[in-house]
């Protein structure tokens, strides 16, 4: 009985947590088609085609013709948003310490992608390392491709810096902003209501519970998109019931991070809107094959 009461209390808390102001319609222009969007993942571990979260990666993914590019942003000590996944420097640069403790100028002096390798043998950027980039430079470098941006800092300053950068570059109708931190995304939505956002972790958990109870129509989501893993703590997240519930609320659902062709095929058949992958070239080939088969069958 006690566990049932605790479950009901948790459900009530989550319900209150997500019953916010209804979001406006999605403002970013996302490709719609019979096959899922190809969303390049900013991987920095060597599983992708180029070092993620670099200008090189963004430019090359745009040249490849992907439908959207995913990047991760961290704040600098002087308030800039730079492309880097971790809040510390050791894994992807030759620096040490926290990103937030260094200025943009100091970060510019670091060597990026020195240890990036796809095969464990060659290190293509050791002799010509890359440098850290700001979101402003990304906006300038690639003019029109949609960007899915994840804010890594649990700091309201990140929300304000993001809104200012988007407005400064006039990119309101090009980006999707998301974060695991609800207070940050709530602040971003408050100050930048014209920008499409993704669900926070709490938003996604509440939606998952609601669709299990077939009560999703009672929600008032403040987000227009959801970027989700295949599994969370061992539980499957994505299924036909979940997608049906999400699409009934006009939510755009993309799944990360999928590199296996068999999983790509399954998600395509399931009807997801986008797939986030380190290997967009594989997904592009699958999409082309599916579209060709569809044209032949309709001829």
Buried (B, 14 or more C-beta within 10 A) or exposed (E): EEEEEEEEEEBEEBBEBBBBEEBEEBBBEBEEEEBBBBBBBBBBBBBBBBBBBBBBBBBBBBEBEBBBBBBBBBBBBEEBBBBBBBBBBEEBBEBEEEBBEBEBEBBBEBBBBBBBBBEEEEBEBEEEBBBBBBBBBBBEEBEEBBBBBBBBBEBBBBBBBBBBBBBEBEBBBBBBBBBBBBEBBBBBBEBBBEBBBBBBBBBBBBBBBBBEEEEBEEBEBBBBBBBBBBEEEEEEBBEEEBBEBBEEBEBBBBBBBBBEEEBBBBBBEBEBBBBBBBBBBBBBEBBEEBEEEEEEEEE
